[in-house]
């Protein structure tokens, strides 16, 4: 006959108290080990007064010490590596607190009063307060805002960002790396032959801020697409717009690439949320066709979700009076999804420069001293048909470099002294030789394709 073993009730009652005591003991040991690790770290960094205060407050026993193979920095580094391996990002260990979040009932222990360091309570300058805020926001209105008003706006925006969750805060930091500061070396005058396109951009972004009364009841363009052959000045126009001083965010498809599900859609939400906080804002999407390709049959589910979120956010700014402007550029407008194309109310063709514009570009980029006559320059402008602005700039660089190469060869052959290192003037022969080496990156058939697409979908 089999024996039946029955556990007494008294032993069952003792399981939970014993388990509870074990957990409490392990917790006390962890806290004690942490105290000894901190104490050892303070001693190694020669913070003897602080270490002495910790020893007295925590009642650390001198008979115990940290083992030789244990170090606080190594433990922290191991944790960072583990977190990065698991979540593909590093955790935030500390964060900056403002005055509203510092506990008011915080008091230092009396026993450590003799070790209290002296603190120099000087007021922080505005530059120190915003040392991690690396871009400039400038008003476009005729009335220049005061420094205090501008500082308050920046502080409010940064305070709102501090209220983000850790995940959103990390995304906001990544987006803010794409904020372009104001540049003084680029202006609308550098956009030679693009005055009409520049005027359209001003109508959508600058004039509503300069003359708000004129645009009070008149909706402005919220989305403009610049399309055309490569090298015609689309990015240059965006750079000139960024030089006006409003918040300018330059993003591309690589900004939103993530292997985690839903991460790209969150990045879109964070970007548009930041754009609202720092308005007036221009979001420049370079090569916008890479974000939403035409056709949905072969698209991955993640691409469809991302495109849906992008279209929703653009609809959100178009249905409100927010000062957010979307500027896109592409060399392949026929690859853009029709749903995204509809969000760009103005689709402006940036064509190859004509003969008169090519002449102006040659004069602008041939800034090296030269003896070239106007008639000769007109002939070069005639011979550079199908050249883009970028091609003409490359041509002028090649012509200028031929003079430098000639001087280097002369120096190497007869060891010229520094006083003889002046460069001769540029001649039309140098330009003609450069024209034999530099060819156009655009062909006539390709340009015809842009003209045909502009006739069907362009909205000048």
Helices and strands as residue ranges (DSSP letters): H 9-44, H 48-57, H 72-87, G 110-115, H 126-129, H 147-162, H 166-176, G 188-190, H 195-205, H 207-210, E 223-227, H 234-242, E 247-251, G 253-256, H 263-277, E 281-286, G 288-290, H 301-318, E 324-330, G 333-335, H 338-343, E 346-349, H 355-365, H 374-383, H 389-414, G 418-420, H 428-437, H 444-457
